[in-house]
Amino acid sequence: MIIARGRELKPDPLVSVIIPAYNVAPFIAETLDSVFAQSFGDYETIVVNDESPDTAELERAIAPYVERIVYIKQKNSGPGGARNSGIAHARGEYVGFLDGDDAWDADFLAVQVEALTREPSLDLVCADALLFGSSSHDGKRFFETVPTREPVTLESLLATESSIITSGVLARRSALEKAGLFDPQFYHSEDFDLWVRLVHRGGRIRYTRRCLARHRIHQTSLAYDSTRLLEGQSRVYRKLKRVLNPSERIERLIDEQLRRCEATIALELGKRAFAQGDYATAAEQITRANAFYRSRKLSWLLAGLRFAPRLLHTLYRARQRALPQRFAAA
């Protein structure tokens, strides 16, 4: 591990901003600019290069900022391991997480610090984020696309009725450490795992509701592949079932979420097989999915796959070709 500390760092910062960097060279300057444009100034910035394959480009991109950051270069340990390294070298009472391809609005730290200062019993606050990039959600706010029920409880997190976006988080460092930090074995949903463990041990989470971050979605981001996200979530649920010593009610909730994840993965695999003309695999996967969803639409789709798969595929391809024309006309 290599650690370089810039000469312009604050001696005793209140906040440590942790930025894991992996394949984000084209975006990291925008991310750092958003940090250094903060209206709140009592912070340090820690960039963790997690053995990124674009290290040469990354280091060229951060060269103008090296005097103002702590730069950690380490062997690959995933997003959770990279954030843990940042926390281990953090000096702030509060920790903010910002992915290396995301950005903050200028008032992010001011609003989030004020929320934690005003209510000392809170352990974590989460702001809203504008979604942009390669996604059908481009231009929407994160809180528009997911449930954000309050109060945030163990049940609401496990049932995905309360959702947290990591680049919108400011948390007390002590609370994260007591919860056990991120589990580096997970490359997807490692943040979800930590939020559940934090609340399970009595931690309090609240939304600040203001849109103070921007979350980029692109093809190289870990969040782009929905199947891998769901597979990661399933692994986290299995781990939580082991370590939480859950009540019978919580165990039933976890089992239900596991079935939902498996059904959604099967549905996605079925759609992909259908698009590739593999009708037998498509029917098998969609049958598995419909055992959970019991959807009339999926039942109709299965009937089409059994009796007229080629006609169904022709109609599907015609619809896919028509969609761009409709969007262009609109």
N, C-alpha and C positions, 0 to 999 in steps of 0.2 A: 504494500500500500504506500502511495506517495501522497504527501500532504503539503500544499503550498499555501501560505497565508499572505494575503495582500497587505501592503503597508498602510493602507487607508482604512483599515477595519476599526470599528468602534471598540473601546476597551471593555465595556460591560453592557452589552446590548440586552434589551428587554425581550426581543423576538429573534428567533433564528429561522430564516427562510431556507428550506431544504429543497433542492432541485435535482432529482435523479436525471442523468443524461445517458440515453441509449438511442442511437440513430436519430438524433434531433438536431444535427448540425445546421440544417437550413432554417430552423426555427428558434434556436437558443438565444440569438441576439434580441429578437422581439420579446422573448420571455424576460431576459435580464433588463431590457429597457423598461418594461412594465414594473419591475421591482424597484429600479432606481428612480422611477418617477413617482414613488409613493409620497403622499402628503404627510405620512407619519415617518419619522426618520430614525427611530431608535431600534435598529435591527442590524443583523449580520446576514450575509448571503453565502450559502454553502452549496457548491455544485459538485455532484458525485458522478464521475465518469465510471460507469459500471462495465469496464472493458468493452466499450462501444466499438463496433467495427468501423465507424467513421471518425476515429479519434483524431486523425490528422486534420480533417475538416473542422471538427469540433473545437480543437485547440486554436485553430486560426480564427474561428468565430468568436471565441471568448477572450482572445488576446487583448482587445481594448479594455477589458473589465478586470484583468488579473489583479490589479492593485486594490480592488474593492471587494474581492471574494476570497473565500476559503475554497481551494480546489483540491478535491480528493480523487485519486486515481487508483482503482482497485480491480481485483479479479471479479469476474462476473458473478453476481449473487442475486440477480433479479431485482425487480422494483422495490420489494419489501426489504431485501438486504441492503440495497443502496440507501433507502431512507433510514434504516437502522444505523448505518455508518454515519450519516449526517447527524442523527440524534446523538450518537456517541461523542461527537465533536462539537455539539451545540453548546452555547453558553447562555442562551436565552431562557427565561422562565416560560415563555410561550414558543410553540413551534408551528410554523405555517408550511404547508406542503404545496408545491407548485410543480407540475410536470413540465419537462423541458420543451414541450411544444404548446403549452398553454400560456395564458397571460392574465394579469390582474388589472382591474381599474385602479386609478390613482388613489382612491379612498379605501381600498380593501383593508389594509392593515389598520387604518384609523378606526373604521367601523367595527372590525372584529375585536381589536384590543379593547375598545370602549365597552363592548358587550361582555367580555370576560371580566373586566375590571369592575363593572357595575354590579355583577352578580357572581361573587366569589364561589358559590356552590356549583357553578357550571364548569364542566371539564372540557367541552368542545363546542364550538359554534360553526355552523356551515352556511355559507352564502350561496345564492343562486348563481348560475353561469349561463352565458349565451353560447349555444352550440353552433359551430360553423365548420365547413369543410365538406368532405365526401360523404354525405349522409342525407337521407330524406328529412332529417330533423334540422338541416341547415337553417339558421335564422330563428329557431325556437329557443325558449329558455328551458334549462334542464328541469326545473320544477314543473313545467308544463307537460313533460313526457313521462314523469314517474310520480308515484304517490309520495307525499311528504306529511304523513300524519304526525300530529303532536298530541300528547307527549311522546317522545321517542323512547320506546321500551324494548325489552328483550323480545317480546312477542311481535311488536310492529316491525323490528328489524328482520327477524327470521322470516316473517310473512311477506317481506319486501313491501310493506305498507309505509315504511319510512326509509328513504333512500338518501345516501350521503355521497356527494361528489368530492373527491379527494383534493382537487385544486381549489375547492371552496372552503377548506378546513383551516381553522386556527385552534390549537389545543394546548392545554397545560402539559408541559414536558413530563412533569411528575406523574400525571395520570396515565400517560402513554407507557411510561416505564413500569408502573405498578401493574398495568394490564398485560405486560409481557412483550410489548413492541410488535412489529410485523413478523409474521412467520415466513422466513425466506424460502421454504419449500414450495410456496404458492407463487406462480407468476401471473395468475388471474384471481381476482376477488380476495387478494391478500388484505386489502383495506377493509372490506366487509367483515372478514374474520376478526380484525382488530377492533372494529367498532362494536361488534357483538360481545367480545370479551370485556371491553371497557364497560359497557352497560351492565353486563352480567355481574360484575364486581361492584356495582353501585354507582358508576359514573353517570353524569348527566350531560345530555346533548340537546342543543336547541338550534333552530333555524333563525338566521337573521333576516331571511326573506329577500333582501336586496340583491339585485343582479350585479355582482362585483367582480366576476371572473369571466374569462372566455375559454371555452374548451374546444380544442381542435380535434376533428375526426378525420383521419387519413388512412391510407391503405397499409402503412407500416406501423400504425399504432396498435398497441395490445388490445384496445377496445374495439377494433374494427371487425374482428372475426367473432360473430355471435356464438357459433358452436363452441369455440374454445372458451369463451367466457362462461357459457353454461356448464361445460365440463369442469372448469375451475371452480365454479360455484358448487357443483355437486361434491367435489372433493372437500371443499370447506365444510359443507353441511355434514359430511360423514365424520370429519374430524371433530366438529362441535358436538355431535352426538356422543362421541367418546369422552371428551374432556369436560363438558359442562355438568355432567351428572344431572341430566335434565329430569324434571318431573314428567309424569305420564302425559300430561297435556302438552308440554313443550316437545316431548319426543314424538307425539303424533303430528305436531305441526312440522317438525323437521322431516319426518317421513313423507308428509304430503308435499313439501317443497322438493324433496328428492324425486318423487314421482312426476311432479310438474317439470322439473329440469330434464328428466329423461324423456318425457313425452315431447317437449319442445325440441330437444336435440333430434329425436326421431323424425319429427315433422320437417325440420330443416334438412336433414339428410335425405328424406323422401323427396322434397322439392328439388334438391340438387340432382338426384338420380333421375327424376322425371325430365328435368331440363336437358339432361345428357342422353335421353332416350332409353334409359335402363328401367323399363316399366316394372319388371319383377321386383327389383330392389325398392323402387318407389312404392309399390303396393305393400310390400312387407313393412317398410318403415312407417308409412302413413297409417296402416292398420294398428301398429304399436301405439302411435300417437293418439289415434281415435279411441283406443281402449281407455285413455284418461279423459280426453276432451268430450267424447260422445257428441260430436258436432254433426249436424245435418249436412253442412257443406262438405265436410270431409267424407261423409258417407256417399254423397253424390260423386265426389272425385274418385273414390274407390270403385264405384260402379263403372265409371267411365274407363278406369284403368283395366278393369277386368274384361269389358265387352267391346270397347272401341279406343284402345290406347293411342293408335296412330292418328285417328281423327282428333282426339283430345289434344295431342301434341301439336297438330297443325293449327288448331284454334288458339292454343297457347302462344305459339310463335307469331301468329298474325296479330294477336293482342299486344305482344311485346313490341312488335314493329310499329304499331299504331300509337303507342304511348308517347314516344318522343315527338311525333307530329302534333299530337294534341297539346303537349306542353308548349311547343313552339308557337302554335296558333294562339294559345292563351296569352 
